Amino acid sequence: MTNIKLYLDEDVEVFLADAVRRRGYEANTTRDCGNLGATDLVQVAFALQNGATILTHNVQDFPRLHYEIMRRNMHHSGFLIAKKESPTVILRRLLKLLTERTAEDMQDMLEYLSNWPAD
């Protein structure tokens, strides 16, 4: 079982990548990877190629992309949708998920971070 590797899209606070790294998890941002301004499909392809789960605030497009990818019998490395709230709350929810799920669990999954407790 492999730890989830995170790929934060450009709308997510860079602070979260740093905080996750300090706790021993792998996390990259679109800025780290030179992908600022890339389309969602390019981001999805990059994440899949690198075995990374995307963390995004984009509740409009990523659920739709998930179902479109599944309908085409294609794959992605997982989408985590986080509503915009305090970065500290997002971090708490994210750390809970990271301790309970693996990269294998996230394969082709659409997960809403709000379903994870922040305590």
N, C-alpha and C positions, 0 to 999 in steps of 0.2 A: 504494500500500500504506500502510495506516494503522497506527500503533502501537496496541497493546492499551491500552485504558482499563480500569483495574481498579475494581471495587466490592467492598470487603471487608465480609463480613457481621460481625455483632456478636461472634462468637466469635474472630475473628482479631485479633491484636495491632495496635493503632493504630500502633505503632512502624513496622510494615511499610509502611503508607501513607506516612508521613513519609520513610522511607528511599528508597522508590521515587520519590517526588516529587523528592527531592534529586538523583536521577540523571536527571531530565528526563522521567519518565513521569507520566501522569495517574493519580491514584488518589484515590478517595473511600471513606469508611466509612459504615456505616449511621448513625452518630452525626452525621457531617458533613451528611448528607442528611435528617436528621430522621425516620429510619425505624426507630429502635430499637423492638423488640418486634413489628414487622410480621411477618406470616406468610411462609413461604418463597415461596409463590405471589406475594404482593405484591412481595417482593424481586426475584423473577425478572422480573415485569412491569416494575418500575422500571428494572432493569438493561437490559432489552431496549429500553425507550423511550429510554434514554440511551446506548445502544450500548456498554455496559460488560460486561466479563467478570467473573463473580462468583468471588471467592476465598473458600473456606469450609473449615472443618474438619469439616463435617457429611457424613461418609461414609455415614451411614444414609439420609438423605433425598434428597440432590441427585443421586446416580446414578439412583435411582428416578424422580425428577422428569424427568431428562433423557430416559429411555426412554418415559415417559408422554407427554411433549411431542412426541417424535419419532413415536410411534404415532398421535397425533392430527393429524399433518401440520402442526404448529405450529412455532414457532421460539424460540430464545433466543440470547443473545450469547456463550455459552460458560460452562462451569463448570470451575474449577480446584479440585481437591480436594487439600488439603494435610493430611497426617497431623500430629498435634500432636508437634512436635519443637522443637529450639532455633530461636528466631526468626532467628538468624543463618544457620542452615542453610536455613531456608525462604527467606530473602532471597536467598541464593546461587542456589538452585534457580530461584527466580522471575526473577531477573535473567538467568539463562541462557535461560529460556523467552522473556522479553521481547525479547531480542536476536535470537532465531531465528524467532519467530512473529509474525504480524500479526493485526490485528482480524479481517480477512477469513478467516484460517486458523482462528480460534476460533469462527466462526459455527456454531452447533448442535453444538459439540464438547464432549465430556466428557474432561478431561485430568487425570491424576494427577500431581501435582508430584513425587512420589517417583520418577517415571521420568526425571527430569532430574538430571544430576550436580550435586553441591554444591561441586565443586572449582573 
